[in-house]
Amino acid sequence: MEQKVTIIGLGFVGLSLASFLSSRQVKVTGIDSNKKKIDLLRSNIPDFFEPKLEQYLKKGRKYQEFSTKINPKTINSNFIFIS
């Protein structure tokens, strides 16, 4: 069964979790109110340094979706994390 996770808040904890899970082929929807951050993440560029973060973002790219708004996919997630 395909796992779907939504993470609301993409700071240190949320983005680290999102990048790790997506690198393990878990479908992740990441939501943050900061549009600049979302635009950077869509280009695999984090707004802070964490070892291996860029590597995990690139590895899991096809399993990631980043947005500034909660959408219907959120309702269909197996897990929702607020960080």
PAZAPA-4460 file (N, C-alpha, C; in steps of 0.05 Angstrom, whole numbers, plus 32768, in hexadecimal, padded with zeros to 4 digits):
% residues 83
    n_x    n_y    n_z   ca_x   ca_y   ca_z    c_x    c_y    c_z   seq   type   mol
   8011   7FE8   8000   8000   8000   8000   8012   8019   8000     1      M     A
   800B   802B   7FEF   801A   8044   7FED   8014   8056   8005     2      E     A
   8029   805F   8012   8026   8071   8029   8026   808E   8020     3      Q     A
   8014   809E   802B   8013   80BA   8025   8014   80CA   803F     4      K     A
   8026   80DD   8040   802A   80ED   8058   8028   810B   8051     5      V     A
   801A   811A   8062   801A   8137   8060   8028   8143   8078     6      T     A
   803A   8156   8072   8048   8163   8088   8042   8181   8086     7      I     A
   8037   818C   809B   8030   81A8   809B   8045   81B6   80AC     8      I     A
   8054   81C8   809F   806A   81D6   80AC   8084   81CA   80A3     9      G     A
   8093   81D8   8093   80AC   81CD   8088   80C5   81DB   8092    10      L     A
   80C6   81DD   80AD   80DE   81E8   80BA   80F2   81D1   80BD    11      G     A
   8103   81D2   80D1   8118   81BE   80D5   810C   81A2   80D8    12      F     A
   80F8   819F   80E8   80ED   8184   80ED   80DC   817B   80D5    13      V     A
   80CA   818C   80CC   80B8   8184   80B6   80C6   817D   809C    14      G     A
   80D9   818E   8094   80E7   8189   807B   80FA   8172   807D    15      L     A
   8107   816E   8094   8118   8157   8097   8108   813D   8095    16      S     A
   80F1   813D   80A2   80DF   8125   80A0   80D5   8121   8084    17      L     A
   80CC   8136   8077   80C2   8134   805B   80D7   8129   8048    18      A     A
   80EF   8134   804A   8104   812C   8037   810C   810F   803D    19      S     A
   810E   8107   8056   8116   80EB   805C   8100   80D8   8052    20      F     A
   80E7   80DD   8058   80D2   80CB   8050   80D0   80C9   8032    21      L     A
   80D2   80DF   8024   80D0   80DE   8007   80E8   80CF   7FFA    22      S     A
   80FF   80D1   8007   8116   80C2   7FFD   8112   80A4   8001    23      S     A
   80FF   809C   8012   80F8   8080   8016   80DE   8078   8007    24      R     A
   80D8   8088   7FF3   80C1   8083   7FE0   80A6   8085   7FEE    25      Q     A
   80A3   8096   8002   808A   809C   800E   8080   80B6   8001    26      V     A
   8067   80B7   7FF7   805C   80CF   7FEB   8058   80E4   8001    27      K     A
   8064   80FB   7FFD   8063   8110   8012   8058   812A   8005    28      V     A
   8044   8136   8013   803B   8150   800D   8044   8162   8023    29      T     A
   8055   8176   801D   805F   8189   8031   8052   81A4   802D    30      G     A
   8048   81AE   8043   8039   81C8   8042   8046   81DC   8055    31      I     A
   804A   81F4   804A   8055   820A   805A   804A   8224   8050    32      D     A
   8046   8237   8061   803A   8251   8059   804E   8263   804B    33      S     A
   8068   825C   804C   807D   826D   8040   8081   8266   8022    34      N     A
   8076   8276   8011   8077   8271   7FF4   8094   826F   7FE9    35      K     A
   80A6   8280   7FF4   80C1   8280   7FEB   80CE   8265   7FF1    36      K     A
   80C9   825A   8009   80D3   8240   8011   80C9   822A   7FFF    37      K     A
   80AF   822B   7FF8   80A3   8217   7FE7   80B0   8218   7FCB    38      I     A
   80B4   8230   7FC1   80C1   8234   7FA6   80DD   8228   7FA6    39      D     A
   80EC   822D   7FBC   8107   8221   7FBE   8106   8203   7FBF    40      L     A
   80F4   81F8   7FCF   80F2   81DB   7FD2   80EA   81CD   7FB8    41      L     A
   80DA   81DA   7FA8   80D2   81CF   7F8E   80EB   81CC   7F7C    42      R     A
   8100   81DB   7F82   8119   81D9   7F73   812E   81C9   7F83    43      S     A
   8125   81BB   7F97   8137   81AB   7FA9   814B   81BB   7FB8    44      N     A
   8144   81D4   7FC0   8156   81E5   7FCF   8149   81EA   7FEA    45      I     A
   8155   81DF   7FFF   814B   81E5   801A   8153   8201   8023    46      P     A
   8145   820D   8036   814C   8227   8040   815D   8227   8059    47      D     A
   8167   820F   8060   817A   820D   8077   818B   81F4   8071    48      F     A
   81A1   81F2   8080   81B4   81DC   807D   81AE   81C6   8091    49      F     A
   81AD   81AE   8087   81AB   8196   8097   81BA   8180   8087    50      E     A
   81CC   8172   8094   81DB   815D   8085   81C8   814A   8076    51      P     A
   81CF   8145   805D   81C0   8133   804B   81A4   813D   8043    52      K     A
   819C   8154   804B   8181   815D   8045   817D   8161   8026    53      L     A
   8190   816E   8019   818E   8171   7FFC   818E   8156   7FEE    54      E     A
   819F   8145   7FF8   81A1   812A   7FEC   8186   811B   7FEE    55      Q     A
   8179   811C   8005   815F   810F   8008   8149   811D   7FF7    56      Y     A
   814A   8138   7FF6   8137   8146   7FE5   8139   813D   7FC8    57      L     A
   8151   813B   7FBE   8155   8133   7FA2   814D   8116   7F9D    58      K     A
   8154   8105   7FB0   814E   80E8   7FAD   8130   80E3   7FAD    59      K     A
   8121   80F2   7FBD   8105   80ED   7FBF   80F3   8100   7FAF    60      G     A
   80FF   810E   7F9C   80F1   8123   7F8D   80D6   811A   7F81    61      R     A
   80D5   8102   7F76   80BC   80FA   7F69   80A6   80F3   7F7D    62      K     A
   80AD   80F1   7F96   8099   80EB   7FAB   8091   8103   7FBB    63      Y     A
   809A   811B   7FB3   8095   8134   7FC2   8082   8146   7FB3    64      Q     A
   8072   8154   7FC3   8062   816A   7FB9   8062   817F   7FCF    65      E     A
   8068   8198   7FC7   8069   81AE   7FDA   8054   81C3   7FD3    66      F     A
   8047   81CE   7FE7   8031   81E1   7FE2   802F   81F5   7FFA    67      S     A
   8022   820B   7FF4   801C   821E   8009   8000   821B   8014    68      T     A
   7FF1   8209   8007   7FD5   8205   800F   7FCE   81E8   8014    69      K     A
   7FBC   81E3   8027   7FB2   81C8   802C   7F9F   81C2   8015    70      I     A
   7FA2   81AA   800A   7F91   81A2   7FF3   7F84   8187   7FF9    71      N     A
   7F72   817E   7FE7   7F64   8164   7FEC   7F77   814C   7FF0    72      P     A
   7F8F   814D   7FE5   7FA2   8136   7FEA   7FA8   8133   8008    73      K     A
   7FA7   8149   8016   7FAC   8148   8033   7F99   8135   8041    74      T     A
   7F80   8137   8039   7F6B   8127   8046   7F70   8109   8041    75      I     A
   7F7C   8102   802B   7F81   80E6   8024   7F9C   80DB   802E    76      N     A
   7FA9   80EA   803F   7FC3   80E1   804A   7FBF   80CC   805F    77      S     A
   7FD2   80B9   8061   7FD2   80A6   8076   7FD9   80B3   8091    78      N     A
   7FEB   80C6   808F   7FF4   80D4   80A7   7FF6   80F2   80A1    79      F     A
   7FF0   8103   80B5   7FF3   8120   80B3   8004   8129   80CB    80      I     A
   801B   8135   80C6   802C   8140   80DB   802B   815E   80DB    81      F     A
   8029   816A   80F2   802A   8187   80F5   8044   818D   8104    82      I     A
   8056   819B   80F6   8070   81A0   8103   8076   81BE   8104    83      S     A
***
